[in-house]
Structure formats: structure tokens, C-alpha cells
Amino acid sequence: FLEKNKQICLPSLLAVAQEVFPPETLDTSTEEKHVVTLLWDSDKPVSRKDVIESLKQTFPKMNSPFIRSRVFINGRANNHFFVAKGPYCQAVGLTEEDAQASLDVLTSDLQQDEKRSLV
């Protein structure tokens, strides 16, 4: 017999909580190309939040966080783009070095903003 798991969820997030993670074979090549184009066209560091917003606006199915996660997983696996993670944010770049450099700039900007708000 099946075990019952009790779970608590906000009503607004119930649909997301009941979603199934997409299979590894899900083709995200179109979305990956979109992210690469976004990175090439950007003249400033790109955060993961910026990429997510762009994906959500361009592709209706990208409202699902699980499918967006698959885009990032596949993008890294296919060496199309990389994500650098830090304590304040996450940055996306075409190479690991690019992602890390973007993260350093974004983190520095966030720390300066935080210092200004304390003054």
C-alpha cells in the first residue's frame, strides 16, 4: 500500500507543488538558444533572475519552475551557458569565467546598495 505524506502548501502554489519534474529527455534547445542570445546581446552582467524573467515572457511554458530548472541543467550539460552561485545572487555567463566575473560585479553592486541603505 502507499504511504501518505502530509504536505503544507500555500493555495497560490498548489499547482506548482503538484507538478512532476520534467524528464531528462525534454528538449530545451530553443530556450537554451534564447538564453545564449540574451547573454550575447547584454552589455551588463546577467543574473539568473533576469534570465528567468526573459524565459517567462518569451515562452509560456516557462512559467513552471521545474521546466526552467531543466533549461539551466541542459544549458550547463551542453556547455551553452553556465551559472555561478554566490551568497547574494546567481549570475549566468557563456563560460564559467564569464559567469564568475558577472557574479563578482553583481555581488559588489548589491553590497554597495546594502551599505548605502544603512547610512
MOPAC internal coordinates of N, CA, C and O (Angstrom, degrees):
PM7 1SCF
backbone

  N    0.0000 0     0.00 0     0.00 0    0    0    0
  C    1.4494 1     0.00 0     0.00 0    1    0    0
  C    1.5224 1   109.84 1     0.00 0    2    1    0
  O    1.2310 1   120.75 1   -18.17 1    3    2    1
  N    1.3200 1   116.17 1   161.83 1    3    2    1
  C    1.4602 1   122.15 1  -176.56 1    5    3    2
  C    1.5191 1   111.08 1   -88.00 1    6    5    3
  O    1.2310 1   121.28 1   -40.33 1    7    6    5
  N    1.3124 1   115.16 1   139.67 1    7    6    5
  C    1.4515 1   120.12 1   174.41 1    9    7    6
  C    1.5166 1   109.33 1   -80.00 1   10    9    7
  O    1.2310 1   121.11 1   -36.76 1   11   10    9
  N    1.3090 1   115.47 1   143.24 1   11   10    9
  C    1.4559 1   119.58 1   177.57 1   13   11   10
  C    1.5213 1   108.45 1   -98.40 1   14   13   11
  O    1.2310 1   121.39 1   -49.02 1   15   14   13
  N    1.3177 1   114.94 1   130.98 1   15   14   13
  C    1.4569 1   120.77 1   176.69 1   17   15   14
  C    1.5174 1   108.46 1  -110.07 1   18   17   15
  O    1.2310 1   120.60 1   -52.00 1   19   18   17
  N    1.3126 1   116.45 1   128.00 1   19   18   17
  C    1.4506 1   119.69 1   175.65 1   21   19   18
  C    1.5143 1   108.44 1   -86.20 1   22   21   19
  O    1.2310 1   121.48 1   -48.99 1   23   22   21
  N    1.3149 1   114.77 1   131.01 1   23   22   21
  C    1.4460 1   120.07 1   179.96 1   25   23   22
  C    1.5185 1   109.40 1  -132.89 1   26   25   23
  O    1.2310 1   121.34 1   -36.00 1   27   26   25
  N    1.3145 1   115.05 1   144.00 1   27   26   25
  C    1.4572 1   121.02 1   178.29 1   29   27   26
  C    1.5190 1   107.52 1  -112.28 1   30   29   27
  O    1.2310 1   121.26 1   -44.91 1   31   30   29
  N    1.3297 1   115.20 1   135.09 1   31   30   29
  C    1.4602 1   119.50 1  -177.11 1   33   31   30
  C    1.5224 1   108.89 1  -150.25 1   34   33   31
  O    1.2310 1   120.98 1   -35.72 1   35   34   33
  N    1.3227 1   115.73 1   144.28 1   35   34   33
  C    1.4574 1   119.67 1   173.74 1   37   35   34
  C    1.5285 1   108.70 1   -66.66 1   38   37   35
  O    1.2310 1   119.95 1   -38.38 1   39   38   37
  N    1.3120 1   117.70 1   141.62 1   39   38   37
  C    1.4683 1   119.77 1  -179.52 1   41   39   38
  C    1.5281 1   113.09 1   -55.92 1   42   41   39
  O    1.2310 1   120.37 1   145.03 1   43   42   41
  N    1.3232 1   116.90 1   -34.97 1   43   42   41
  C    1.4685 1   119.46 1  -178.94 1   45   43   42
  C    1.5290 1   112.41 1   -69.56 1   46   45   43
  O    1.2310 1   119.83 1   161.47 1   47   46   45
  N    1.3277 1   117.93 1   -18.53 1   47   46   45
  C    1.4619 1   121.76 1  -178.74 1   49   47   46
  C    1.5227 1   113.23 1  -107.60 1   50   49   47
  O    1.2310 1   120.18 1  -172.12 1   51   50   49
  N    1.3186 1   117.26 1     7.88 1   51   50   49
  C    1.4580 1   121.14 1  -176.13 1   53   51   50
  C    1.5263 1   112.00 1   -60.80 1   54   53   51
  O    1.2310 1   119.82 1   136.97 1   55   54   53
  N    1.3211 1   117.94 1   -43.03 1   55   54   53
  C    1.4704 1   120.71 1  -179.06 1   57   55   54
  C    1.5280 1   110.70 1   -62.81 1   58   57   55
  O    1.2310 1   120.06 1   139.31 1   59   58   57
  N    1.3197 1   117.49 1   -40.69 1   59   58   57
  C    1.4652 1   121.09 1   179.02 1   61   59   58
  C    1.5227 1   110.03 1   -67.03 1   62   61   59
  O    1.2310 1   120.30 1   139.58 1   63   62   61
  N    1.3169 1   117.03 1   -40.42 1   63   62   61
  C    1.4666 1   120.67 1  -178.50 1   65   63   62
  C    1.5256 1   112.06 1   -65.06 1   66   65   63
  O    1.2310 1   120.13 1   153.12 1   67   66   65
  N    1.3107 1   117.36 1   -26.88 1   67   66   65
  C    1.4628 1   120.83 1  -178.21 1   69   67   66
  C    1.5274 1   113.04 1   -91.99 1   70   69   67
  O    1.2310 1   120.14 1   176.47 1   71   70   69
  N    1.3342 1   117.34 1    -3.53 1   71   70   69
  C    1.4627 1   120.59 1   179.43 1   73   71   70
  C    1.5183 1   110.95 1   -69.20 1   74   73   71
  O    1.2310 1   121.47 1   -26.79 1   75   74   73
  N    1.3017 1   114.79 1   153.21 1   75   74   73
  C    1.4557 1   121.66 1   176.55 1   77   75   74
  C    1.5226 1   107.78 1  -100.63 1   78   77   75
  O    1.2310 1   120.28 1   -40.62 1   79   78   77
  N    1.3490 1   117.07 1   139.38 1   79   78   77
  C    1.4598 1   120.03 1   179.08 1   81   79   78
  C    1.5255 1   108.86 1   -62.88 1   82   81   79
  O    1.2310 1   119.80 1   -44.31 1   83   82   81
  N    1.3384 1   117.99 1   135.69 1   83   82   81
  C    1.4643 1   120.45 1  -176.93 1   85   83   82
  C    1.5292 1   111.69 1   -66.28 1   86   85   83
  O    1.2310 1   120.31 1   -26.66 1   87   86   85
  N    1.3068 1   117.02 1   153.34 1   87   86   85
  C    1.4741 1   119.92 1  -179.21 1   89   87   86
  C    1.5248 1   111.27 1   -67.93 1   90   89   87
  O    1.2310 1   121.03 1   -22.29 1   91   90   89
  N    1.3302 1   115.64 1   157.71 1   91   90   89
  C    1.4621 1   120.89 1   179.49 1   93   91   90
  C    1.5280 1   111.50 1   -63.63 1   94   93   91
  O    1.2310 1   120.14 1   157.78 1   95   94   93
  N    1.3095 1   117.35 1   -22.22 1   95   94   93
  C    1.4657 1   121.49 1  -177.42 1   97   95   94
  C    1.5305 1   113.02 1   -84.36 1   98   97   95
  O    1.2310 1   119.86 1  -178.67 1   99   98   97
  N    1.3276 1   117.88 1     1.33 1   99   98   97
  C    1.4599 1   121.31 1  -179.95 1  101   99   98
  C    1.5294 1   109.43 1   -60.85 1  102  101   99
  O    1.2310 1   120.71 1   -53.64 1  103  102  101
  N    1.3267 1   116.25 1   126.36 1  103  102  101
  C    1.4656 1   121.09 1  -178.68 1  105  103  102
  C    1.5248 1   109.63 1   -82.30 1  106  105  103
  O    1.2310 1   120.73 1   -65.06 1  107  106  105
  N    1.3260 1   116.21 1   114.94 1  107  106  105
  C    1.4582 1   121.44 1   178.70 1  109  107  106
  C    1.5331 1   110.93 1  -117.64 1  110  109  107
  O    1.2310 1   120.14 1  -156.35 1  111  110  109
  N    1.3101 1   117.34 1    23.65 1  111  110  109
  C    1.4667 1   120.51 1  -175.29 1  113  111  110
  C    1.5280 1   112.13 1   -61.94 1  114  113  111
  O    1.2310 1   119.57 1   142.15 1  115  114  113
  N    1.3145 1   118.43 1   -37.85 1  115  114  113
  C    1.4678 1   120.86 1   179.32 1  117  115  114
  C    1.5214 1   110.59 1   -64.32 1  118  117  115
  O    1.2310 1   120.81 1   136.34 1  119  118  117
  N    1.3225 1   116.05 1   -43.66 1  119  118  117
  C    1.4585 1   120.51 1   179.49 1  121  119  118
  C    1.5265 1   110.91 1   -67.66 1  122  121  119
  O    1.2310 1   120.47 1   142.00 1  123  122  121
  N    1.3291 1   116.70 1   -38.00 1  123  122  121
  C    1.4668 1   120.41 1   177.68 1  125  123  122
  C    1.5262 1   110.57 1   -62.88 1  126  125  123
  O    1.2310 1   120.29 1   137.66 1  127  126  125
  N    1.3316 1   117.05 1   -42.34 1  127  126  125
  C    1.4681 1   120.76 1   177.85 1  129  127  126
  C    1.5208 1   110.45 1   -62.16 1  130  129  127
  O    1.2310 1   120.61 1   142.21 1  131  130  129
  N    1.3331 1   116.44 1   -37.79 1  131  130  129
  C    1.4665 1   121.11 1   177.66 1  133  131  130
  C    1.5310 1   110.29 1   -61.26 1  134  133  131
  O    1.2310 1   120.47 1   135.96 1  135  134  133
  N    1.3356 1   116.70 1   -44.04 1  135  134  133
  C    1.4686 1   120.78 1   179.98 1  137  135  134
  C    1.5266 1   110.36 1   -64.52 1  138  137  135
  O    1.2310 1   120.12 1   136.59 1  139  138  137
  N    1.3271 1   117.37 1   -43.41 1  139  138  137
  C    1.4684 1   120.93 1   178.87 1  141  139  138
  C    1.5290 1   110.22 1   -61.11 1  142  141  139
  O    1.2310 1   120.07 1   136.83 1  143  142  141
  N    1.3246 1   117.46 1   -43.17 1  143  142  141
  C    1.4653 1   121.40 1   178.01 1  145  143  142
  C    1.5241 1   110.46 1   -62.98 1  146  145  143
  O    1.2310 1   120.39 1   137.81 1  147  146  145
  N    1.3163 1   116.86 1   -42.19 1  147  146  145
  C    1.4611 1   121.46 1   177.99 1  149  147  146
  C    1.5325 1   110.50 1   -59.72 1  150  149  147
  O    1.2310 1   120.60 1   136.99 1  151  150  149
  N    1.3243 1   116.47 1   -43.01 1  151  150  149
  C    1.4665 1   120.43 1  -179.80 1  153  151  150
  C    1.5325 1   111.29 1   -67.16 1  154  153  151
  O    1.2310 1   120.23 1   138.70 1  155  154  153
  N    1.3336 1   117.17 1   -41.30 1  155  154  153
  C    1.4621 1   120.07 1   179.25 1  157  155  154
  C    1.5288 1   111.46 1   -65.59 1  158  157  155
  O    1.2310 1   120.57 1   141.66 1  159  158  157
  N    1.3334 1   116.52 1   -38.34 1  159  158  157
  C    1.4633 1   120.98 1  -175.87 1  161  159  158
  C    1.5242 1   113.42 1   -79.70 1  162  161  159
  O    1.2310 1   119.98 1   163.03 1  163  162  161
  N    1.3183 1   117.64 1   -16.97 1  163  162  161
  C    1.4584 1   120.90 1  -176.14 1  165  163  162
  C    1.5272 1   110.67 1   -79.51 1  166  165  163
  O    1.2310 1   121.05 1   -42.74 1  167  166  165
  N    1.3235 1   115.60 1   137.26 1  167  166  165
  C    1.4594 1   120.48 1   177.68 1  169  167  166
  C    1.5300 1   111.44 1  -102.89 1  170  169  167
  O    1.2310 1   120.68 1  -167.26 1  171  170  169
  N    1.3281 1   116.31 1    12.74 1  171  170  169
  C    1.4602 1   121.25 1   178.50 1  173  171  170
  C    1.5257 1   108.67 1  -141.98 1  174  173  171
  O    1.2310 1   120.23 1   -13.76 1  175  174  173
  N    1.3258 1   117.16 1   166.24 1  175  174  173
  C    1.4693 1   119.38 1   177.40 1  177  175  174
  C    1.5308 1   111.10 1   -59.18 1  178  177  175
  O    1.2310 1   120.87 1   -36.89 1  179  178  177
  N    1.3195 1   115.94 1   143.11 1  179  178  177
  C    1.4641 1   121.50 1  -176.83 1  181  179  178
  C    1.5270 1   108.99 1  -112.10 1  182  181  179
  O    1.2310 1   121.00 1   -55.31 1  183  182  181
  N    1.3223 1   115.68 1   124.69 1  183  182  181
  C    1.4584 1   120.05 1   177.48 1  185  183  182
  C    1.5305 1   109.90 1   -87.72 1  186  185  183
  O    1.2310 1   121.26 1   -17.20 1  187  186  185
  N    1.3021 1   115.19 1   162.80 1  187  186  185
  C    1.4628 1   119.64 1   177.85 1  189  187  186
  C    1.5314 1   110.01 1   -62.35 1  190  189  187
  O    1.2310 1   120.44 1   144.33 1  191  190  189
  N    1.3236 1   116.77 1   -35.67 1  191  190  189
  C    1.4669 1   120.26 1   178.22 1  193  191  190
  C    1.5279 1   111.08 1   -61.02 1  194  193  191
  O    1.2310 1   120.62 1   139.71 1  195  194  193
  N    1.3380 1   116.41 1   -40.29 1  195  194  193
  C    1.4673 1   120.16 1   178.28 1  197  195  194
  C    1.5303 1   111.04 1   -62.17 1  198  197  195
  O    1.2310 1   120.93 1   137.34 1  199  198  197
  N    1.3261 1   115.83 1   -42.66 1  199  198  197
  C    1.4683 1   120.32 1   179.31 1  201  199  198
  C    1.5216 1   110.19 1   -64.18 1  202  201  199
  O    1.2310 1   120.39 1   136.21 1  203  202  201
  N    1.3271 1   116.86 1   -43.79 1  203  202  201
  C    1.4685 1   121.05 1  -179.80 1  205  203  202
  C    1.5282 1   110.40 1   -60.89 1  206  205  203
  O    1.2310 1   120.29 1   134.73 1  207  206  205
  N    1.3254 1   117.05 1   -45.27 1  207  206  205
  C    1.4683 1   119.99 1   179.30 1  209  207  206
  C    1.5280 1   111.41 1   -61.53 1  210  209  207
  O    1.2310 1   120.66 1   138.77 1  211  210  209
  N    1.3253 1   116.35 1   -41.23 1  211  210  209
  C    1.4639 1   120.16 1   178.74 1  213  211  210
  C    1.5270 1   111.19 1   -64.65 1  214  213  211
  O    1.2310 1   120.48 1   137.84 1  215  214  213
  N    1.3308 1   116.68 1   -42.16 1  215  214  213
  C    1.4743 1   120.47 1   178.04 1  217  215  214
  C    1.5223 1   110.88 1   -62.89 1  218  217  215
  O    1.2310 1   120.38 1   136.66 1  219  218  217
  N    1.3288 1   116.89 1   -43.34 1  219  218  217
  C    1.4638 1   120.56 1  -179.00 1  221  219  218
  C    1.5266 1   111.91 1   -64.26 1  222  221  219
  O    1.2310 1   120.51 1   143.20 1  223  222  221
  N    1.3278 1   116.62 1   -36.80 1  223  222  221
  C    1.4611 1   120.24 1  -179.31 1  225  223  222
  C    1.5231 1   112.22 1   -74.95 1  226  225  223
  O    1.2310 1   120.56 1   148.58 1  227  226  225
  N    1.3345 1   116.53 1   -31.42 1  227  226  225
  C    1.4636 1   120.57 1  -175.11 1  229  227  226
  C    1.5211 1   113.42 1   -88.87 1  230  229  227
  O    1.2310 1   120.39 1   141.86 1  231  230  229
  N    1.3376 1   116.85 1   -38.14 1  231  230  229
  C    1.4630 1   121.95 1  -175.75 1  233  231  230
  C    1.5339 1   109.73 1  -121.80 1  234  233  231
  O    1.2310 1   119.93 1   -65.58 1  235  234  233
  N    1.3340 1   117.74 1   114.42 1  235  234  233
  C    1.4652 1   120.94 1  -178.39 1  237  235  234
  C    1.5357 1   114.09 1   -56.78 1  238  237  235
  O    1.2310 1   120.27 1   145.58 1  239  238  237
  N    1.3284 1   117.09 1   -34.42 1  239  238  237
  C    1.4706 1   118.61 1  -177.87 1  241  239  238
  C    1.5216 1   112.31 1   -72.30 1  242  241  239
  O    1.2310 1   119.79 1   170.36 1  243  242  241
  N    1.3261 1   118.01 1    -9.64 1  243  242  241
  C    1.4621 1   122.00 1  -178.54 1  245  243  242
  C    1.5224 1   112.85 1   -80.06 1  246  245  243
  O    1.2310 1   120.20 1  -173.02 1  247  246  245
  N    1.3292 1   117.22 1     6.98 1  247  246  245
  C    1.4623 1   119.83 1   173.62 1  249  247  246
  C    1.5217 1   110.97 1   -71.28 1  250  249  247
  O    1.2310 1   120.28 1   163.47 1  251  250  249
  N    1.3086 1   117.06 1   -16.53 1  251  250  249
  C    1.4597 1   121.82 1   178.74 1  253  251  250
  C    1.5253 1   109.99 1   -84.24 1  254  253  251
  O    1.2310 1   119.77 1   -57.92 1  255  254  253
  N    1.3335 1   118.04 1   122.08 1  255  254  253
  C    1.4626 1   119.69 1   179.55 1  257  255  254
  C    1.5248 1   112.74 1   -63.73 1  258  257  255
  O    1.2310 1   120.09 1   151.71 1  259  258  257
  N    1.3150 1   117.44 1   -28.29 1  259  258  257
  C    1.4579 1   120.06 1  -179.59 1  261  259  258
  C    1.5314 1   111.47 1   -70.45 1  262  261  259
  O    1.2310 1   120.44 1   141.24 1  263  262  261
  N    1.3152 1   116.77 1   -38.76 1  263  262  261
  C    1.4632 1   119.98 1   178.11 1  265  263  262
  C    1.5277 1   109.69 1   -70.65 1  266  265  263
  O    1.2310 1   120.14 1   141.69 1  267  266  265
  N    1.3394 1   117.34 1   -38.31 1  267  266  265
  C    1.4610 1   119.73 1   175.76 1  269  267  266
  C    1.5305 1   110.48 1   -61.55 1  270  269  267
  O    1.2310 1   120.43 1   140.06 1  271  270  269
  N    1.3111 1   116.79 1   -39.94 1  271  270  269
  C    1.4721 1   120.43 1   177.45 1  273  271  270
  C    1.5171 1   110.67 1   -60.60 1  274  273  271
  O    1.2310 1   120.66 1   140.73 1  275  274  273
  N    1.3220 1   116.35 1   -39.27 1  275  274  273
  C    1.4681 1   120.45 1   179.40 1  277  275  274
  C    1.5349 1   110.04 1   -64.47 1  278  277  275
  O    1.2310 1   119.77 1   144.86 1  279  278  277
  N    1.3271 1   118.04 1   -35.14 1  279  278  277
  C    1.4664 1   120.95 1   176.95 1  281  279  278
  C    1.5252 1   109.94 1   -61.90 1  282  281  279
  O    1.2310 1   120.39 1   134.29 1  283  282  281
  N    1.3293 1   116.86 1   -45.71 1  283  282  281
  C    1.4632 1   120.46 1   180.00 1  285  283  282
  C    1.5301 1   111.40 1   -67.24 1  286  285  283
  O    1.2310 1   120.28 1   141.05 1  287  286  285
  N    1.3063 1   117.07 1   -38.95 1  287  286  285
  C    1.4700 1   120.86 1   178.62 1  289  287  286
  C    1.5333 1   109.91 1   -64.42 1  290  289  287
  O    1.2310 1   120.86 1   132.44 1  291  290  289
  N    1.3330 1   115.97 1   -47.56 1  291  290  289
  C    1.4712 1   120.06 1  -179.66 1  293  291  290
  C    1.5298 1   111.82 1   -67.39 1  294  293  291
  O    1.2310 1   120.15 1   141.69 1  295  294  293
  N    1.3371 1   117.31 1   -38.31 1  295  294  293
  C    1.4590 1   120.59 1   178.59 1  297  295  294
  C    1.5161 1   111.70 1   -60.39 1  298  297  295
  O    1.2310 1   120.79 1   139.71 1  299  298  297
  N    1.3135 1   116.10 1   -40.29 1  299  298  297
  C    1.4713 1   120.46 1   177.51 1  301  299  298
  C    1.5266 1   110.42 1   -70.72 1  302  301  299
  O    1.2310 1   120.10 1   136.17 1  303  302  301
  N    1.3074 1   117.41 1   -43.83 1  303  302  301
  C    1.4667 1   121.68 1  -178.51 1  305  303  302
  C    1.5298 1   111.74 1   -63.74 1  306  305  303
  O    1.2310 1   120.47 1   146.13 1  307  306  305
  N    1.3325 1   116.71 1   -33.87 1  307  306  305
  C    1.4692 1   121.37 1  -179.26 1  309  307  306
  C    1.5308 1   112.66 1   -91.52 1  310  309  307
  O    1.2310 1   120.53 1  -174.67 1  311  310  309
  N    1.3408 1   116.58 1     5.33 1  311  310  309
  C    1.4683 1   122.84 1  -178.94 1  313  311  310
  C    1.5240 1   113.27 1    57.11 1  314  313  311
  O    1.2310 1   120.42 1  -145.80 1  315  314  313
  N    1.3406 1   116.80 1    34.20 1  315  314  313
  C    1.4585 1   120.67 1   177.62 1  317  315  314
  C    1.5228 1   110.85 1   -86.37 1  318  317  315
  O    1.2310 1   120.26 1   140.46 1  319  318  317
  N    1.3302 1   117.10 1   -39.54 1  319  318  317
  C    1.4576 1   122.02 1   177.98 1  321  319  318
  C    1.5242 1   108.78 1  -157.51 1  322  321  319
  O    1.2310 1   121.36 1   -14.98 1  323  322  321
  N    1.3292 1   115.00 1   165.02 1  323  322  321
  C    1.4575 1   121.13 1  -174.13 1  325  323  322
  C    1.5245 1   109.89 1  -133.22 1  326  325  323
  O    1.2310 1   121.00 1   -24.63 1  327  326  325
  N    1.3235 1   115.69 1   155.37 1  327  326  325
  C    1.4586 1   121.81 1   178.67 1  329  327  326
  C    1.5183 1   108.33 1  -119.84 1  330  329  327
  O    1.2310 1   120.93 1   -49.68 1  331  330  329
  N    1.3387 1   115.84 1   130.32 1  331  330  329
  C    1.4572 1   121.66 1   173.59 1  333  331  330
  C    1.5269 1   107.00 1  -107.68 1  334  333  331
  O    1.2310 1   120.64 1   -47.40 1  335  334  333
  N    1.3282 1   116.39 1   132.60 1  335  334  333
  C    1.4591 1   121.00 1  -176.02 1  337  335  334
  C    1.5133 1   110.61 1  -110.26 1  338  337  335
  O    1.2310 1   121.23 1   -45.62 1  339  338  337
  N    1.3194 1   115.26 1   134.38 1  339  338  337
  C    1.4519 1   121.29 1   178.88 1  341  339  338
  C    1.5166 1   110.71 1  -132.68 1  342  341  339
  O    1.2310 1   120.22 1    -1.11 1  343  342  341
  N    1.3278 1   117.19 1   178.89 1  343  342  341
  C    1.4679 1   120.17 1  -177.45 1  345  343  342
  C    1.5247 1   113.80 1   -71.65 1  346  345  343
  O    1.2310 1   120.30 1   157.36 1  347  346  345
  N    1.3446 1   117.04 1   -22.64 1  347  346  345
  C    1.4601 1   120.31 1  -177.46 1  349  347  346
  C    1.5185 1   113.60 1  -103.01 1  350  349  347
  O    1.2310 1   120.44 1   150.10 1  351  350  349
  N    1.3373 1   116.77 1   -29.90 1  351  350  349
  C    1.4620 1   119.90 1  -175.81 1  353  351  350
  C    1.5223 1   109.39 1  -164.96 1  354  353  351
  O    1.2310 1   121.39 1     2.12 1  355  354  353
  N    1.3202 1   114.94 1  -177.88 1  355  354  353
  C    1.4599 1   122.42 1   175.00 1  357  355  354
  C    1.5224 1   107.40 1  -127.51 1  358  357  355
  O    1.2310 1   121.17 1   -38.89 1  359  358  357
  N    1.3344 1   115.37 1   141.11 1  359  358  357
  C    1.4601 1   120.50 1  -179.00 1  361  359  358
  C    1.5161 1   109.89 1  -121.59 1  362  361  359
  O    1.2310 1   121.02 1   -28.53 1  363  362  361
  N    1.3224 1   115.66 1   151.47 1  363  362  361
  C    1.4588 1   122.32 1  -179.06 1  365  363  362
  C    1.5218 1   108.61 1  -117.08 1  366  365  363
  O    1.2310 1   120.67 1   -40.73 1  367  366  365
  N    1.3406 1   116.33 1   139.27 1  367  366  365
  C    1.4512 1   121.03 1   179.12 1  369  367  366
  C    1.5114 1   111.29 1  -147.30 1  370  369  367
  O    1.2310 1   120.83 1   -13.81 1  371  370  369
  N    1.3281 1   116.01 1   166.19 1  371  370  369
  C    1.4624 1   120.90 1  -179.83 1  373  371  370
  C    1.5240 1   112.33 1   -74.29 1  374  373  371
  O    1.2310 1   120.47 1   156.05 1  375  374  373
  N    1.3412 1   116.71 1   -23.95 1  375  374  373
  C    1.4641 1   122.18 1   174.89 1  377  375  374
  C    1.5224 1   107.56 1  -130.77 1  378  377  375
  O    1.2310 1   120.42 1   -12.82 1  379  378  377
  N    1.3191 1   116.80 1   167.18 1  379  378  377
  C    1.4624 1   119.61 1   177.84 1  381  379  378
  C    1.5247 1   110.22 1   -62.46 1  382  381  379
  O    1.2310 1   120.53 1   140.65 1  383  382  381
  N    1.3296 1   116.59 1   -39.35 1  383  382  381
  C    1.4615 1   121.17 1   179.76 1  385  383  382
  C    1.5258 1   111.09 1   -65.48 1  386  385  383
  O    1.2310 1   120.55 1   139.15 1  387  386  385
  N    1.3156 1   116.56 1   -40.85 1  387  386  385
  C    1.4585 1   121.86 1   178.04 1  389  387  386
  C    1.5268 1   110.76 1   -63.40 1  390  389  387
  O    1.2310 1   120.73 1   136.30 1  391  390  389
  N    1.3187 1   116.20 1   -43.70 1  391  390  389
  C    1.4674 1   120.67 1   178.77 1  393  391  390
  C    1.5227 1   110.23 1   -63.04 1  394  393  391
  O    1.2310 1   119.99 1   137.68 1  395  394  393
  N    1.3462 1   117.63 1   -42.32 1  395  394  393
  C    1.4599 1   121.05 1  -179.93 1  397  395  394
  C    1.5235 1   111.28 1   -66.48 1  398  397  395
  O    1.2310 1   120.34 1   139.15 1  399  398  397
  N    1.3306 1   116.96 1   -40.85 1  399  398  397
  C    1.4677 1   120.66 1   177.62 1  401  399  398
  C    1.5288 1   110.47 1   -63.57 1  402  401  399
  O    1.2310 1   120.38 1   138.63 1  403  402  401
  N    1.3181 1   116.89 1   -41.37 1  403  402  401
  C    1.4711 1   120.76 1   177.43 1  405  403  402
  C    1.5172 1   110.63 1   -63.38 1  406  405  403
  O    1.2310 1   120.97 1   138.68 1  407  406  405
  N    1.3248 1   115.74 1   -41.32 1  407  406  405
  C    1.4683 1   120.29 1   178.45 1  409  407  406
  C    1.5209 1   110.56 1   -61.24 1  410  409  407
  O    1.2310 1   120.28 1   136.77 1  411  410  409
  N    1.3233 1   117.08 1   -43.23 1  411  410  409
  C    1.4631 1   120.69 1   179.66 1  413  411  410
  C    1.5205 1   111.21 1   -60.05 1  414  413  411
  O    1.2310 1   120.30 1   136.52 1  415  414  413
  N    1.3389 1   117.04 1   -43.48 1  415  414  413
  C    1.4643 1   121.05 1   179.37 1  417  415  414
  C    1.5265 1   110.88 1   -66.28 1  418  417  415
  O    1.2310 1   120.12 1   133.15 1  419  418  417
  N    1.3224 1   117.38 1   -46.85 1  419  418  417
  C    1.4667 1   120.81 1  -179.63 1  421  419  418
  C    1.5220 1   111.08 1   -62.73 1  422  421  419
  O    1.2310 1   120.30 1   138.16 1  423  422  421
  N    1.3256 1   117.03 1   -41.84 1  423  422  421
  C    1.4650 1   121.18 1  -179.94 1  425  423  422
  C    1.5234 1   110.37 1   -64.33 1  426  425  423
  O    1.2310 1   120.73 1   136.29 1  427  426  425
  N    1.3208 1   116.21 1   -43.71 1  427  426  425
  C    1.4609 1   120.62 1   178.52 1  429  427  426
  C    1.5287 1   110.77 1   -60.55 1  430  429  427
  O    1.2310 1   120.56 1   135.17 1  431  430  429
  N    1.3342 1   116.53 1   -44.83 1  431  430  429
  C    1.4672 1   120.70 1   178.64 1  433  431  430
  C    1.5233 1   111.42 1   -61.41 1  434  433  431
  O    1.2310 1   120.30 1   136.86 1  435  434  433
  N    1.3275 1   117.04 1   -43.14 1  435  434  433
  C    1.4647 1   120.79 1  -179.69 1  437  435  434
  C    1.5250 1   111.27 1   -66.31 1  438  437  435
  O    1.2310 1   120.19 1   141.41 1  439  438  437
  N    1.3258 1   117.23 1   -38.59 1  439  438  437
  C    1.4565 1   120.45 1   178.70 1  441  439  438
  C    1.5266 1   110.62 1   -66.65 1  442  441  439
  O    1.2310 1   120.15 1   140.06 1  443  442  441
  N    1.3348 1   117.32 1   -39.94 1  443  442  441
  C    1.4618 1   120.09 1   177.76 1  445  443  442
  C    1.5196 1   111.43 1   -64.98 1  446  445  443
  O    1.2310 1   120.50 1   139.76 1  447  446  445
  N    1.3363 1   116.64 1   -40.24 1  447  446  445
  C    1.4643 1   120.60 1   177.16 1  449  447  446
  C    1.5236 1   110.69 1   -62.63 1  450  449  447
  O    1.2310 1   120.89 1   140.42 1  451  450  449
  N    1.3272 1   115.90 1   -39.58 1  451  450  449
  C    1.4640 1   120.88 1   179.97 1  453  451  450
  C    1.5337 1   110.51 1   -65.30 1  454  453  451
  O    1.2310 1   120.31 1   138.35 1  455  454  453
  N    1.3330 1   117.02 1   -41.65 1  455  454  453
  C    1.4576 1   121.12 1   178.82 1  457  455  454
  C    1.5256 1   110.83 1   -64.54 1  458  457  455
  O    1.2310 1   120.59 1   139.25 1  459  458  457
  N    1.3477 1   116.49 1   -40.75 1  459  458  457
  C    1.4639 1   120.40 1   179.20 1  461  459  458
  C    1.5258 1   111.30 1   -63.54 1  462  461  459
  O    1.2310 1   120.57 1   143.39 1  463  462  461
  N    1.3242 1   116.51 1   -36.61 1  463  462  461
  C    1.4655 1   118.80 1  -178.35 1  465  463  462
  C    1.5258 1   112.05 1   -71.57 1  466  465  463
  O    1.2310 1   120.18 1   158.43 1  467  466  465
  N    1.3247 1   117.27 1   -21.57 1  467  466  465
  C    1.4681 1   121.00 1   178.99 1  469  467  466
  C    1.5186 1   112.76 1   -82.20 1  470  469  467
  O    1.2310 1   120.69 1   162.03 1  471  470  469
  N    1.3365 1   116.29 1   -17.97 1  471  470  469
  C    1.4598 1   119.69 1  -176.57 1  473  471  470
  C    1.5033 1   111.22 1   -83.72 1  474  473  471
  O    1.2310 1   120.10 1   180.00 1  475  474  473

